[in-house]
């Protein structure tokens, strides 16, 4: 059994605050990726009153072997009340920045883009001061669906590359590296002012050279923000950890990413795609569009 190093140990959260966030989520019957994907930062984020909302779920039409979200061949129909419930939660939690993500919905013609739009519009209606980040699936390469989503003008468009090209067949067998990269190219053509963001996991057997290649290729499609974090095995049935990457290596990637033009690189063992996502507001002030 692989033992986690000290730098991956997190402090126990103050469950009183965690509980209050959970109460709001349960009251409004909402899912969060924090819970569904077993994020190690759930205590810190819930304690701070933040959450990444998971729409169109909680079950996914893909069965990626690294992910703890449930697989469902026949997912439920979209809930027309979900956008209003999500917007109400944003208001009740008094969020200045909200992240909205989704399971893959390959059963839908637009991959769920229209539901993202409805959630953005509902949130803007009752919380007009809240900035919105969408963490989207690849939409099966449907660029018209991407254009529809971007017409709602979220401040940040996030899509995770997850890993290096060589490992895609093992880690993301139902995805395509080139297609995910092209999503960023398309996004900047459709809405040039949008801040684009991506994330990768490490510790799955990739090399330093391969990680830097992904970073360079993301910059090649003008990706603005990058997150890099340690992969942690959710259960024995999931992919195993090949290596626990040191904090020093994460620091080296951060420095390199900043040197090649990323506006921000967040890299640490416990970094996740939506971890401290609210910091993007300061970034938008520094680099206005």
N, C-alpha and C positions, 0 to 999 in steps of 0.2 A: 504494500500500500504506500502510495506517494504521500509524503508529509509536506504540508504547506509551510513555506518559510515564514519567518516572523513578519516580513513586510506585507503579507497578505492577511494578517489578522486584523479584524475590525472591532472597534469598541461596541459593546452592547448598547442598543438604542434606548432612549427614554420612551418606554412604551405608552406613556400617557398621551404624548403628542402623536405617536404613530397610530394609536387607537382612534384619535379624533379624526384623522385623515381617513382611516379605514371606515369609520362610521359614515362619513359623507359619501364615500364610494359605494358602500353597501346600500345606503338609503336611496341613492340615485341609480343603483344597479349598473355600475360601471366597472370595466376591467382596467387594470394597469399592467404594463409590461414589467413593472417593478415586481409584481407578485407572480404573474404567469411565467416569466422567464427566470425566476429565482435570483434576482439581482442582489449582489452582496452589499450594495449601498442603500438598500431599502430603508434601513433604520435612519440613516443620516438624512436622506431626502424627505421621508415622511415627517421626521422630526422638524425639518425646516419648512414643512407645509407645501412641498412640491411633489409632483407625480407626473409620469408620462402615461397619457391615456392611450389605451389599446382599443381601437374601434374594429367593428366587423368581426369580432372574435367571440370567445377566446380561442377557438380551434382554427388551425391553419390547414390549407390544402397542400402544403409541402411538408415533408418529413426530414428536414435537415438533421443529420446525426449529432450536431453540436447543441441543438436548441431544445429548451425544456418546455416550449409551448406545445400543447396537444395537437395531434394530427387528426384531421377529419376529412374523409373523402366527400361527404355530402354535408357541407356546412349549412347553417341556418340562413334563412332569408334575411336581408338587411332590415334593421329595425328603424322605422321612420321617426321614432321618438328619440333615438340616440343622440343626434346633434343638439337638441334642446337640453337633454339631461347633461351632456358634457359641458355645454355653455353654463348651465346652472352651477355645476361643480367648480368651474373656473372662477365664477363670481363668488361663491361661498368660501373658496379657499383664498380669495383675494390674490390671485396669481398675476404677477407682472409679465411673466413669460410662460407660455404653455407649449409643451411638446405633444403632438398628436401622431401616433404611429398606428400601424395596422398589421394584422396577419396577412399572409398572401391569400388573395382570393382569386385564384386562377379560374374559378367557375364563372366569374363575372366578365362580361365583354370588355369593360373598361378597367378591370382590376380593382375596382372600388374607388376610382378617382372622383366620381360624383359624390360619394359619401364624405370624402375628405372636404370637398367644396362645401357641402351642407354644414359640416362641423365648423369650418372656418367662418362661414357667413353667420351662423348662430352665435358663435363666440364674439365676433365683432359687434353684433347687434347689442349685446348686453354688457360687454367688457371692451369698449372701443380702444382703451389704452393699453390693452394686453398685446404684446408681440407674439407672433405665432410661428412655430417651427413644425414642419411636417416631416416625419421620418417614414419614407414611403418604400414599398416593395418595387420590384423592377417593372411592374405593370405589363409583363410579358413583351416588352418592347413596343407597346402601343403608344407612339409619340403623340397621337391626337388626344389620347386620354391624358397624357402629361400636360399638353397645352391647355386642356380643359381645367385641370387642377391649378395650373399656374395663373389662369385668368382670375382666380380668387386672390392672387398676390400675397401668399404667405411671405413673411420676412426671410425665413430660412428654409431651404429645401435640402433635406438630409437623406442620403441613401448609402447604406453600408456595403463596402466591397467585401468585408468580412475576412478575407484571407488572400494569399498570393495565387497567381494563376495555376501553378503546378498542383496545388492542393484542392482545386475546385471540384474535381470529380469525387473526391472523398468527403469534402466538407460541405459543399453546396451542389450536390449532384443534379438538381433541377434548375440551376441557374447558369448563366453564361457570363464570364468575366468581361468580354468585349461589349456585351449588351449593357452591363451595369456601367461600364466606363462611358459608353455612348450616351447614356441617360444624362450625364452632366453636360456633355457637349450640346445636346438638344435643349436642356434647360436654359443654358446661357444664351442660346439663339432666340428662344421664346421670350424670356424675361431677363434681359442682361443685368438688371439691378439686383436680382435675387442673390442672397448669400448662399453659397452651396457648401455642403458639409458631407464628410464621409468618415467611416470608421473601420478599423481592422482589429482582429484578435491575433495575438501571438502566443507561442507556446505549443503550436500544433505541428512543428517540424520545419517551419520556414527558416530561411537563412537571412542574415543581415542584408546581404545583397538583394535578395528578393523583396524584402520590406522596402528598401530604398527605391527599387524599381517601381513598386506600386505607388509610392509617394511621388516619384517623378512623373508617372503617367497621369496621376490625378491632377498634378499641376499643369500637365499638358492640355487638360480640358478645363483649366481655370477653376479648379476646386479651391475654395477659400479657406476651409477649416477642416482639420483632421483630428480624430481621436484614435489613440492606440492603447489597448488594454490587454491584460493577461486573460487568456481563456481558462475557465475553470470548469471541470467536468461536473455537470448537474447530477448525474447518477451513473451507476455501473453500466447501464445500457447505452450511454452516450460515448462519443469519442474520448479517448484518454488524453491526458496532458503529456506532451513529450518533454516539455522543459518549463521550469519556472524562470522567467526572464528577470534579470536583476534590475533594480531601480536605476543603476548607472547606464544600462543599455537604453532604457526608456528616455533618460535625459539626453543621450546621444542622438536618438531619433528626433527628439523635440528640437534640438539645436540644428540638426540637418534640415528638418522641415521648414524651420523659420528661414534658413539660409537660402532655400530655393523658392521662397515667395509665398508660403502659406501665411495668411493673416494671423492665424492662431493654430498651434499644435498643442493638444492636451494629451500627454503621454505619461502613464504611470501604471503600476500593476492593477490598481482598482478602478482605473478609468473605464467608463462605459459610454456608449454613444450619447446618452442624454445626461450624463453626470455633470452637474454645475452648468447646465445648458443656458441658464439665465445670464451667464457672463457674456453672452453674445450681445446683450444690449450695450455694454461698454464698448465692445468691438465696433458696433454700428455707429457709435458716437465718434470713435477714433477714425473710422474709415467710412464716412457717410456716402450714400449713393442717392 
